[in-house]
Amino acid sequence: MVRPSAYRSSKYSAKTVGDVVKNRIDAQRDSMTEQFTAAANEAVANETTDKETAITGGATTIELPFYLAFGRQCAKLVRDHGANTMTNAEAQDKKAAWETRGLTSGVLISVAANYGLTVT
């Protein structure tokens, strides 16, 4: 059933009342903080591993942020997709894009391998 726009507007208006939003955030603050802390710790561990991989592969200091960006893209693929075939195909596309930007293929393959991705 398609809901009329007036109904949708009234629901949105009720949802965005300041007190309602504040009460929801106050009630869930501890859970939100725990989830963010866990995600931040995982991101730091991943980026540390990617940085070490890139340095070992011969990346220069100026290239490190770009390898870290590729690593974050790989982490997002693994986190968001369950199918290995699709994840590897998308990782291959991202690797090709970063190669076009001048990064070394071997280092990109090693960074992708940190996430269990197979790219060539």
DRENPA-3360 file (N, C-alpha, C; in nm, 2 decimals, always signed):
BEGIN
1 = MVRPSAYR = +0.08/-0.12/+0.00/+0.00/+0.00/+0.00/+0.09/+0.12/+0.00 ~ +0.06/+0.22/-0.08/+0.13/+0.34/-0.09/+0.07/+0.44/+0.01 ~ +0.15/+0.49/+0.10/+0.11/+0.58/+0.20/+0.11/+0.73/+0.14 ~ +0.01/+0.81/+0.17/+0.01/+0.94/+0.12/+0.12/+1.03/+0.19 ~ +0.16/+1.13/+0.12/+0.27/+1.22/+0.16/+0.23/+1.29/+0.29 ~ +0.11/+1.32/+0.31/+0.07/+1.39/+0.44/+0.10/+1.30/+0.56 ~ +0.07/+1.17/+0.54/+0.09/+1.07/+0.65/+0.24/+1.06/+0.67 ~ +0.32/+1.05/+0.57/+0.47/+1.04/+0.58/+0.52/+1.17/+0.65;
9 = SSKYSAKT = +0.47/+1.28/+0.61/+0.52/+1.41/+0.67/+0.49/+1.42/+0.82 ~ +0.37/+1.37/+0.86/+0.33/+1.37/+1.00/+0.42/+1.28/+1.08 ~ +0.45/+1.16/+1.02/+0.54/+1.07/+1.09/+0.68/+1.13/+1.11 ~ +0.73/+1.19/+1.00/+0.87/+1.25/+1.00/+0.87/+1.37/+1.10 ~ +0.76/+1.45/+1.11/+0.75/+1.56/+1.20/+0.76/+1.51/+1.34 ~ +0.69/+1.40/+1.37/+0.68/+1.35/+1.51/+0.82/+1.29/+1.55 ~ +0.89/+1.24/+1.45/+1.02/+1.17/+1.47/+1.13/+1.27/+1.50 ~ +1.12/+1.39/+1.45/+1.22/+1.49/+1.46/+1.20/+1.59/+1.57;
17 = VGDVVKNR = +1.11/+1.57/+1.66/+1.09/+1.65/+1.77/+1.21/+1.64/+1.86 ~ +1.27/+1.75/+1.90/+1.39/+1.76/+1.98/+1.39/+1.67/+2.10 ~ +1.29/+1.67/+2.18/+1.29/+1.59/+2.30/+1.29/+1.44/+2.27 ~ +1.22/+1.40/+2.16/+1.21/+1.26/+2.12/+1.35/+1.21/+2.08 ~ +1.42/+1.29/+2.00/+1.55/+1.25/+1.95/+1.65/+1.25/+2.07 ~ +1.64/+1.35/+2.16/+1.73/+1.35/+2.28/+1.71/+1.23/+2.37 ~ +1.58/+1.20/+2.39/+1.55/+1.08/+2.48/+1.60/+0.95/+2.42 ~ +1.59/+0.94/+2.28/+1.64/+0.81/+2.22/+1.79/+0.80/+2.23;
25 = IDAQRDSM = +1.86/+0.92/+2.20/+2.01/+0.92/+2.21/+2.05/+0.89/+2.35 ~ +1.99/+0.96/+2.45/+2.02/+0.94/+2.59/+2.01/+0.79/+2.63 ~ +1.90/+0.73/+2.58/+1.87/+0.59/+2.62/+1.97/+0.49/+2.56 ~ +2.03/+0.53/+2.44/+2.11/+0.43/+2.37/+2.26/+0.48/+2.37 ~ +2.29/+0.58/+2.44/+2.43/+0.63/+2.44/+2.54/+0.53/+2.47 ~ +2.52/+0.45/+2.57/+2.62/+0.35/+2.61/+2.64/+0.25/+2.50 ~ +2.53/+0.20/+2.44/+2.54/+0.10/+2.34/+2.61/+0.16/+2.21 ~ +2.58/+0.29/+2.18/+2.64/+0.35/+2.07/+2.79/+0.37/+2.09;
33 = TEQFTAAA = +2.82/+0.41/+2.21/+2.96/+0.43/+2.24/+3.04/+0.30/+2.23 ~ +2.98/+0.19/+2.28/+3.05/+0.06/+2.27/+3.07/+0.02/+2.12 ~ +2.97/+0.04/+2.04/+2.98/+0.00/+1.90/+3.08/+0.08/+1.83 ~ +3.08/+0.22/+1.86/+3.18/+0.30/+1.79/+3.32/+0.26/+1.84 ~ +3.34/+0.24/+1.97/+3.47/+0.20/+2.02/+3.52/+0.07/+1.95 ~ +3.44/-0.03/+1.94/+3.48/-0.15/+1.87/+3.51/-0.13/+1.73 ~ +3.44/-0.05/+1.66/+3.46/-0.02/+1.52/+3.59/+0.06/+1.50 ~ +3.62/+0.16/+1.59/+3.74/+0.24/+1.59/+3.86/+0.15/+1.61;
41 = NEAVANET = +3.85/+0.06/+1.71/+3.97/-0.03/+1.74/+4.00/-0.12/+1.62 ~ +3.89/-0.17/+1.55/+3.91/-0.25/+1.44/+3.98/-0.17/+1.32 ~ +3.93/-0.05/+1.30/+3.99/+0.04/+1.20/+4.14/+0.07/+1.22 ~ +4.17/+0.09/+1.35/+4.31/+0.12/+1.38/+4.40/+0.00/+1.35 ~ +4.35/-0.12/+1.39/+4.43/-0.24/+1.37/+4.44/-0.27/+1.22 ~ +4.34/-0.25/+1.15/+4.34/-0.27/+1.00/+4.44/-0.17/+0.94 ~ +4.43/-0.04/+0.97/+4.52/+0.06/+0.91/+4.66/+0.04/+0.95 ~ +4.69/-0.01/+1.07/+4.83/-0.04/+1.11/+4.89/-0.15/+1.03;
49 = TDKETAIT = +4.81/-0.26/+1.01/+4.85/-0.37/+0.93/+4.87/-0.33/+0.78 ~ +4.78/-0.24/+0.73/+4.80/-0.20/+0.59/+4.92/-0.11/+0.58 ~ +4.94/-0.02/+0.67/+5.06/+0.06/+0.67/+5.19/-0.02/+0.67 ~ +5.20/-0.12/+0.75/+5.32/-0.21/+0.76/+5.33/-0.28/+0.63 ~ +5.22/-0.33/+0.57/+5.22/-0.40/+0.44/+5.28/-0.31/+0.33 ~ +5.23/-0.19/+0.33/+5.27/-0.09/+0.23/+5.42/-0.05/+0.24 ~ +5.46/-0.03/+0.36/+5.60/+0.00/+0.38/+5.69/-0.11/+0.34 ~ +5.65/-0.23/+0.38/+5.73/-0.35/+0.34/+5.73/-0.37/+0.19;
57 = GGATTIEL = +5.62/-0.33/+0.13/+5.62/-0.34/-0.02/+5.69/-0.23/-0.09 ~ +5.75/-0.13/-0.02/+5.83/-0.03/-0.08/+5.75/+0.10/-0.11 ~ +5.64/+0.12/-0.05/+5.56/+0.24/-0.07/+5.63/+0.36/-0.01 ~ +5.62/+0.47/-0.07/+5.68/+0.60/-0.02/+5.59/+0.66/+0.09 ~ +5.64/+0.75/+0.17/+5.56/+0.81/+0.27/+5.44/+0.88/+0.21 ~ +5.46/+0.95/+0.10/+5.35/+1.02/+0.03/+5.24/+0.93/-0.02 ~ +5.27/+0.81/-0.05/+5.17/+0.71/-0.10/+5.09/+0.64/+0.01 ~ +5.14/+0.65/+0.13/+5.07/+0.57/+0.24/+4.93/+0.60/+0.25;
65 = PFYLAFGR = +4.88/+0.73/+0.25/+4.74/+0.76/+0.27/+4.65/+0.69/+0.16 ~ +4.71/+0.68/+0.04/+4.63/+0.62/-0.07/+4.62/+0.47/-0.05 ~ +4.72/+0.40/+0.00/+4.71/+0.26/+0.03/+4.62/+0.24/+0.14 ~ +4.62/+0.33/+0.24/+4.52/+0.32/+0.35/+4.38/+0.34/+0.30 ~ +4.36/+0.43/+0.21/+4.22/+0.45/+0.15/+4.18/+0.32/+0.08 ~ +4.27/+0.26/+0.01/+4.23/+0.13/-0.06/+4.20/+0.02/+0.04 ~ +4.28/+0.02/+0.15/+4.25/-0.08/+0.26/+4.11/-0.06/+0.32 ~ +4.07/+0.07/+0.34/+3.94/+0.10/+0.39/+3.83/+0.06/+0.30;
73 = QCAKLVRD = +3.86/+0.07/+0.17/+3.76/+0.02/+0.07/+3.75/-0.13/+0.08 ~ +3.86/-0.20/+0.09/+3.85/-0.34/+0.10/+3.78/-0.39/+0.23 ~ +3.81/-0.32/+0.34/+3.74/-0.35/+0.46/+3.59/-0.33/+0.45 ~ +3.55/-0.23/+0.38/+3.40/-0.20/+0.36/+3.34/-0.31/+0.27 ~ +3.41/-0.35/+0.17/+3.36/-0.46/+0.09/+3.34/-0.59/+0.17 ~ +3.44/-0.62/+0.25/+3.43/-0.75/+0.33/+3.31/-0.73/+0.43 ~ +3.30/-0.62/+0.49/+3.20/-0.59/+0.59/+3.06/-0.59/+0.53 ~ +3.04/-0.53/+0.41/+2.91/-0.52/+0.35/+2.86/-0.63/+0.27;
81 = HGANTMTN = +2.95/-0.71/+0.22/+2.91/-0.82/+0.12/+2.95/-0.96/+0.18 ~ +2.86/-1.05/+0.16/+2.89/-1.19/+0.20/+2.95/-1.28/+0.10 ~ +2.91/-1.25/-0.03/+2.96/-1.34/-0.14/+3.10/-1.31/-0.18 ~ +3.19/-1.41/-0.17/+3.33/-1.39/-0.21/+3.35/-1.35/-0.35 ~ +3.27/-1.41/-0.44/+3.29/-1.38/-0.58/+3.26/-1.23/-0.61 ~ +3.15/-1.18/-0.56/+3.12/-1.04/-0.58/+3.22/-0.95/-0.52 ~ +3.26/-0.99/-0.39/+3.36/-0.91/-0.32/+3.49/-0.90/-0.39 ~ +3.54/-1.02/-0.44/+3.67/-1.02/-0.51/+3.66/-0.94/-0.64;
89 = AEAQDKKA = +3.55/-0.95/-0.71/+3.53/-0.87/-0.84/+3.53/-0.72/-0.81 ~ +3.46/-0.68/-0.71/+3.46/-0.54/-0.67/+3.60/-0.49/-0.63 ~ +3.67/-0.58/-0.55/+3.80/-0.54/-0.51/+3.90/-0.53/-0.63 ~ +3.88/-0.62/-0.73/+3.96/-0.61/-0.85/+3.93/-0.48/-0.92 ~ +3.81/-0.43/-0.92/+3.78/-0.30/-0.98/+3.84/-0.19/-0.91 ~ +3.84/-0.19/-0.77/+3.90/-0.09/-0.69/+4.05/-0.09/-0.71 ~ +4.11/-0.21/-0.72/+4.25/-0.22/-0.74/+4.29/-0.15/-0.87 ~ +4.21/-0.18/-0.98/+4.24/-0.12/-1.11/+4.24/+0.03/-1.10;
97 = AWETRGLT = +4.14/+0.08/-1.03/+4.13/+0.23/-1.02/+4.25/+0.29/-0.95 ~ +4.30/+0.22/-0.84/+4.41/+0.27/-0.77/+4.54/+0.25/-0.85 ~ +4.55/+0.15/-0.93/+4.66/+0.13/-1.02/+4.67/+0.24/-1.12 ~ +4.55/+0.28/-1.17/+4.54/+0.39/-1.27/+4.59/+0.52/-1.21 ~ +4.58/+0.53/-1.08/+4.62/+0.65/-1.01/+4.77/+0.65/-0.97 ~ +4.84/+0.54/-1.00/+4.98/+0.53/-0.99/+5.03/+0.44/-0.88 ~ +4.95/+0.37/-0.81/+5.00/+0.28/-0.70/+5.05/+0.15/-0.76 ~ +5.13/+0.08/-0.68/+5.20/-0.04/-0.73/+5.10/-0.16/-0.71;
105 = SGVLISVA = +5.09/-0.24/-0.81/+5.00/-0.35/-0.81/+5.03/-0.45/-0.70 ~ +5.16/-0.48/-0.68/+5.20/-0.58/-0.58/+5.16/-0.54/-0.44 ~ +5.17/-0.41/-0.41/+5.14/-0.37/-0.28/+4.98/-0.37/-0.26 ~ +4.91/-0.33/-0.36/+4.77/-0.33/-0.36/+4.72/-0.48/-0.34 ~ +4.78/-0.57/-0.41/+4.74/-0.71/-0.39/+4.77/-0.76/-0.24 ~ +4.88/-0.71/-0.19/+4.91/-0.75/-0.05/+4.81/-0.69/+0.05 ~ +4.77/-0.56/+0.03/+4.68/-0.50/+0.12/+4.54/-0.57/+0.11 ~ +4.50/-0.60/-0.02/+4.37/-0.67/-0.03/+4.38/-0.81/+0.04;
113 = ANYGLTVT = +4.49/-0.87/+0.04/+4.51/-1.00/+0.10/+4.49/-0.99/+0.25 ~ +4.52/-0.88/+0.31/+4.50/-0.86/+0.45/+4.35/-0.88/+0.49 ~ +4.26/-0.86/+0.39/+4.12/-0.87/+0.42/+4.07/-1.00/+0.36 ~ +4.15/-1.09/+0.32/+4.11/-1.22/+0.26/+4.06/-1.21/+0.12 ~ +4.09/-1.10/+0.05/+4.05/-1.08/-0.09/+4.15/-1.13/-0.18 ~ +4.11/-1.19/-0.29/+4.20/-1.23/-0.40/+4.18/-1.14/-0.52 ~ +4.29/-1.07/-0.55/+4.29/-0.98/-0.67/+4.42/-1.01/-0.74 ~ +4.42/-0.99/-0.87/+4.54/-1.02/-0.95/+4.59/-0.90/-1.02;
% end
